[in-house]
Amino acid sequence: MKIIGHIHTDFPTKFGLPRQSGLVCELKGTIQFEPEYRNPEAFRGLDGFSHIWLLWKFSESKREHWSATVKPPRLGGKKRMGVFATRSPFRPNDIGLSCVRLEGIEFREDVGPLLQVAGIDLMDGTPIYDIKPYIFTDCHPEATEGFAGETKQYELQVTFPLQLLEKYPKEKRAAIVGVLKQDPRPAYDRDPERIYGVEFAGFDVRFTVKEEHLTVCEVLPL
């Protein structure tokens, strides 16, 4: 498989990424293509679609061997399920799948077409294998979710002091708050005394979580 491009986002590391696309609609990214795939004709008609599928490479989740069972974060990282019943990055083939909103296509002479997308769940530099348009028949409202539908869905209450939040430009503030609401901590780590940190858009956001309340205590430049 050929890598056709890479996505640029505000996440330099995996920590803090939403567990799937579409959870934080304010999170945005730009897809830039390799020279071989910059022909504008390849994008003709794409602007008529509101959403696209991204097929991408789990470039930072490297294991020499795959396992038949994994521990999904939804189950607290303690119970094992079959790898094909999960979205674990540790798979026989390191392929990820995300549905994102297409906000625009920019054509530039120096770098070719750029896709502006939102609702991302990818770290900066993630390789892209392919893009496909999202169409009506991709939606199945009657679909069942297996164990994923049985687990608790919640958002944390976030206290982000204004003097710290203002270190971010206005267009990034809703995105970082949305990331924190999704509870970026590992499923197996729930220490109320620990200070965690998410690297996002040039800053390390330090926070604590007690019960379902997250409090930001520091925002440090990277």
N, C-alpha and C positions, 0 to 999 in steps of 0.2 A: 504494500500500500504506500502511496506517495503522500507526503505532507504538502498540502496546498497553501498553507499559510499559518499564521499565529494570531492569537488574540491578545490584546493589551488591556489590562485591567488594573485596579488599584490594590490588588492583593499580591504582595511579593512572596508570600508563603501560603500553604494550604490552610493553616489555622485560621478559623473564623469564616471560612467559606460557607455559604448556605448549603444544606445537605442535598438540595436539588434546585433546579432552575425555577424561576418564577416566584420564589418565596419573598424576595425583596426586589420589587419592581424598579426601585431607584438605582440599583447597581448596574452600571453601564460598562461597556467595553467596545473596543475597535478592532475589527479583524483586518489584518493586512496580508496580502497574498504574495506568494513567491513569484519571481519574474515570469515563470512559465505559464502562470495562471492569471495574468493581469489583463488579458484581452477583454475589453469592455463588452464584446459580443457575448461572452460567457454569462453575462449578468442581465441580458436583455429580458425584460418581463418580470424580473425579481421584485421590482419596486411595487408591483401590484399585490404583493402578499404582506400581511401584517406580522406574521410570525414565520420563523424558519427553524429547522432542526439542524443542530451542529453535531457532527460525529467527530470525536476528538481523541487524543491519546493521553492516557494516564501516565504522563511523563515522569512524575515524581513518586509513583507508587511501584517500586521495583522489587520483585522477588524472583529468585531463581526457579522456584517451583510453585505451582498453584495448588490450592487446597479445595477439596470437595465441599467443605463446610467453612463458614465464616461467622463472625459475631457482629450482627447488625447493630449500629448505634441506637436504632429505635427500640431495641430490646435491652438497652443498658449495657451493651458490650459484654454480656455474660452468657447469653443463650445462643447456641449454634443453629444456623439454618443452612440449607443447601445454597451454594454459591449462585446457582441459576435462579434462585428465588429472591435474590438480593441485587442491589446495585453496587456491591463492593468493587473497589478498584482492583482487587487482587483476583484476576480472572485468567482463564487460559489465553485470552487475547485482551490486550490492554486498551479496549475501546470504551469511550464514554459517550453518552447521548444526552443532549440538552435541548429543550425548546425555549427559544428566546424571542423577544419582540424585535422586529426590524424597524428601527427608527429612521434610517436614511442610508443612502448610498452616495458617497462622494467620489468623484473621479478627479484624480490628480496626476499631472504629467510625471512627477518624480517617483511616486510609489504605486501608481495605478489605482484601481477601485478600492475604497475603504468602506466596510460595512459598519454602521453604528448600531449597536444592539443593546438591549436592556433586559433585566431580569436574569443576569448571568450567575453562574456558580463555578467559575473557572479562575484559576490563578493567572497572573501575568506570564505571558510567554507560552501558554499551553498550545501545543501543535494541533492544527485542525486538519482532519482527513477529508471532510466533505461537508457540503451544506445542501439541504433539500428544503423545498417550501412546505410549510404546514398547511394542510387542507382540511376541509370540513370532516371528511371521513376518518381523520386521525382522532377525532373526539368520540368517546364511547361513554356517555353518562351512566349507562347501566353496568359499567365495569365494576368488579369486586377487587378489593385491595389486599386480600390475604391478611397476614399478620400486621401489615402496615396500617390497615384500617382499624385494627384493634388497639393500637397503642395511643397513648395520650398525645394530643396536639395542643400546644400551648405557646404563649409568648411571655417572655419575662417583662416585668415592669422595669423600666429603665429610668434612673436618675442620672442625668448628664449635666453637671453644673454649667451654666451659661458661659462663664469665663473660660471654661475648658472647651466647650463646643465651638466657641467663636474662633478657635485656632484653625478650624476648617473653613474653607470658603463656603458660602451659602449653598452652592449646588451639591456639596458633598455631605451636608449635615443629615439630611433625611436618610441617606444611604447608610451611614455609620450607625445611626440609631436603629435602623431596620436590621442591620447585622447583629447588633447586641440583643435585640428582642428575640432573635432565633436561638439564643443560648449557645455561644460558640464553644463552650467547654466540652472536653471529651465526655462521652456518656458514662465512663467508669470513674470519673473524677468529680466529686461533689463536695469539696472541702470548703466550708464557709469562711475559713480564715485565710485561704490562699489568695494571692493577688495574681490574676491572669492577665494576659496581654494579647491584643490583636493588632497586627501591623496592617494599616490601611491608609492609602493615599499619603504616604510620607510621614506618618506618625505611628507611634506605638501607644495604643489606648489601653491603659491599665485599669482593672476593675475587680470588684469582689461580688459574690452572689450569695445571698442568704435567703433560703427558701425560694421564692419566685421573684425576688427583687434584686436587680443588678444596679450597682452604684459605681460610676466612674470616679476614680480617685486621682489619676494623672493622665496627661496627654503629652508624650515626649517625642521630639523630632527624631527621625531615624538618621 
